[in-house]
Amino acid sequence: MSSEIASDMAWHHDQRVKDGVLRHPVDSEAWKYFDRSNSGFARDPCNVRLGLAADGINPFGNLSVSHSTWPVVTTVYNLPPWMCMKEPYCFLSLLIPGPKAPGNDIDVYLEALINELRELWYCGVNTFDASRKENFYMRAALLWTIIDFPAYANLSGWSIKGTLACPSCNEDTPSTQLKYGHKFSYMGAWRSNKRDFNGEVERRPTSKNSIWRRCFTPAAYSTLGDMKFGKTQKKRKYEKGKDTHNWRKKSIFFRLPYWKNNLLPHNLDVMHVEKNVCDNVIGTFLDIEGKTKDNLNARRDLKEMGIRKDLHPTQRDGRWYYSATCYSLSSEEKSKVCK
């Protein structure tokens, strides 16, 4: 209804600088691939491109209270970058109540939103364009989601745990379950740096295909049966030596007819990736108790794998000893002693 904002809805087509520089999602290969795959939709620049973000929050502001409420926010990408991330154009489409996270059952709550997105794709909505002074049938498409890694599993249906956790590597995931730390480790090799890592050289090219290109096959996906939602759905478990994929459910997003062809349907938000990595690195460098990843179990796992011999622990008189690392902030040589 606003002529100024209505004209901005076509900014991505009419006004952006087309010089090959990535300034806005419209410059990304995922957007361009979507346009090539759906030329009828792309023909009208006023058709709406959406992103969806979801995560758990504690609305009470008291971190000692275990509570997780999930807002689901949709964002309009037609607008220029100085507008599309502003509050008026971020819509709270869904609010999933706590006190626990919905987990895989998030599809139950998303069903109404997916039905509306299907209607906006197939039929559109009769809308008045104040800038062109005419009515048109506005259609909309969801290009991708923006989530953290645990939510990736809930929204995509691909498990991010266990042997095949990496959505890009799939069956080539270099996974190892640590004997003493017990967690799965995804080390692989560190390119040409053999001395400081596991003694191997990494020569594999960067993966250019996500699970949607390599793993979304009728043979793999048909094993999940018909789409079901809720707690009655039987969850699959990975069977070693038998499974070549990590699908755990059929995500409700696959009800969108274009979803399986999207080039990049799920994005990991930068805040979680950078914050978690930074926390772990700083906690280890400063040897913060409860935060460092350099502990006795980690040293014993290095010895079990036969790598980084300079960091192996030794046992004398019922106690474990291991030397300080090269990044230690202490100016004196010291060793840690553990019972």
Residue pairs with C-beta under 8 A, 6 or more apart in sequence:
1 128
1 130
2 130
3 130
3 131
4 131
6 46
6 129
6 130
6 131
6 132
7 131
8 78
8 79
8 80
8 83
9 45
9 46
9 48
9 76
9 78
9 79
10 45
10 46
10 78
10 131
11 78
11 79
11 80
12 24
12 26
12 45
12 49
12 77
12 78
12 79
12 80
13 45
14 45
15 80
16 23
16 24
16 26
16 27
16 80
17 23
20 27
21 27
22 28
23 81
24 77
24 80
24 81
24 84
25 31
25 49
25 51
25 77
25 143
26 49
26 77
28 264
29 263
30 143
30 144
30 262
30 263
30 264
31 49
31 143
33 263
34 42
34 141
34 143
34 258
34 262
34 263
35 41
35 42
36 42
37 258
37 261
38 141
38 258
41 47
41 121
41 139
41 141
44 136
44 139
45 78
46 78
46 129
46 136
46 138
47 138
47 139
47 140
47 141
48 76
48 78
48 120
48 138
48 139
48 140
48 141
49 76
49 77
49 78
49 140
49 141
49 143
50 74
50 75
50 76
50 77
50 117
50 140
50 141
50 142
50 143
51 74
51 75
51 77
51 142
51 143
51 144
51 145
51 146
52 72
52 73
52 74
52 75
52 93
52 142
52 144
52 145
52 146
53 72
53 73
53 74
53 75
53 145
53 146
53 147
53 269
54 70
54 71
54 72
54 73
54 106
54 145
54 147
54 151
54 155
55 70
55 71
55 147
55 148
55 151
55 269
56 68
56 69
56 70
56 101
57 68
57 69
57 70
57 71
58 65
58 67
58 68
58 69
59 67
59 69
59 98
60 67
66 99
67 98
67 99
68 98
68 99
68 100
68 101
69 95
69 96
69 97
69 98
70 94
70 95
70 96
70 98
70 101
70 102
70 106
70 109
71 92
71 94
71 95
71 96
72 92
72 93
72 94
72 95
72 96
72 109
72 110
72 113
73 90
73 91
73 92
73 93
74 90
74 91
74 93
74 142
75 84
75 85
75 89
75 90
75 91
76 84
76 89
76 91
77 84
77 143
78 84
79 89
83 89
93 113
94 109
94 110
94 112
94 113
96 102
96 106
96 109
102 108
102 109
102 154
103 154
104 153
104 154
104 233
104 235
104 248
104 249
105 229
105 230
105 231
106 154
106 155
107 229
107 249
107 251
107 252
108 229
108 230
110 252
110 253
111 229
111 252
114 252
114 253
114 255
114 256
117 140
117 141
117 142
117 256
118 255
118 256
118 257
119 125
120 138
120 139
120 140
120 141
121 139
121 140
121 141
121 256
121 257
121 258
122 257
123 137
124 137
124 138
124 139
125 137
125 138
126 135
126 136
126 137
126 138
127 135
127 136
127 137
127 138
128 134
128 135
129 135
129 136
141 256
141 258
142 253
142 256
142 259
143 262
144 262
144 264
144 265
144 266
144 267
145 155
145 253
145 265
145 266
145 267
146 267
146 268
146 269
147 155
147 266
147 267
147 268
147 269
148 268
148 269
148 272
149 160
149 268
149 272
149 273
150 160
152 158
152 160
152 167
152 266
152 268
153 159
153 160
153 161
153 248
155 251
155 253
155 266
156 167
156 211
156 251
156 253
156 265
156 266
157 224
157 247
157 248
157 249
157 250
157 251
158 167
158 211
158 215
158 246
158 247
158 248
159 165
159 238
159 246
159 247
159 248
160 167
161 184
162 175
162 184
162 238
162 246
163 173
163 175
163 184
163 238
163 240
163 246
164 170
164 171
164 173
164 175
164 238
164 243
164 245
164 246
165 173
165 175
165 184
165 186
165 246
166 173
166 175
166 186
167 210
167 211
167 266
168 207
168 209
168 210
168 211
169 207
170 211
170 214
170 215
170 244
170 245
170 246
171 244
171 245
172 204
172 207
173 186
174 186
174 187
174 188
174 189
175 184
175 185
175 186
176 184
176 185
176 186
176 187
176 305
177 183
177 184
177 185
178 184
178 185
178 297
178 301
178 304
179 300
179 301
179 304
180 296
180 297
180 298
180 300
180 301
180 304
181 297
181 298
181 301
185 301
187 197
187 198
188 202
189 197
189 198
189 200
189 201
189 202
190 196
190 197
190 198
190 202
191 201
191 202
192 201
192 202
194 200
194 201
196 308
197 307
197 308
198 305
198 307
199 307
210 263
210 264
211 245
212 260
212 261
212 262
212 263
212 265
215 245
215 247
216 260
220 244
220 245
220 247
221 247
221 250
223 236
223 247
224 236
224 247
224 249
224 250
225 250
226 250
227 250
227 252
227 254
227 255
228 250
229 252
233 249
235 248
235 249
236 247
236 248
236 249
238 246
253 259
253 265
254 260
259 265
279 291
280 291
280 293
282 288
282 291
283 291
283 292
283 293
284 291
284 292
284 293
284 294
285 327
285 329
286 292
286 329
287 294
287 328
287 329
294 325
296 313
296 320
296 322
296 336
296 338
299 311
299 312
299 313
299 320
299 322
300 313
302 308
302 311
302 312
303 312
303 313
310 323
311 322
311 323
311 325
312 322
313 320
313 321
313 322
313 338
314 320
314 321
314 322
315 321
318 339
319 337
319 338
319 339
320 337
320 338
320 339
321 335
321 336
321 337
321 338
322 335
322 336
322 338
323 333
323 335
324 330
324 333
324 334
324 335
324 336
328 334
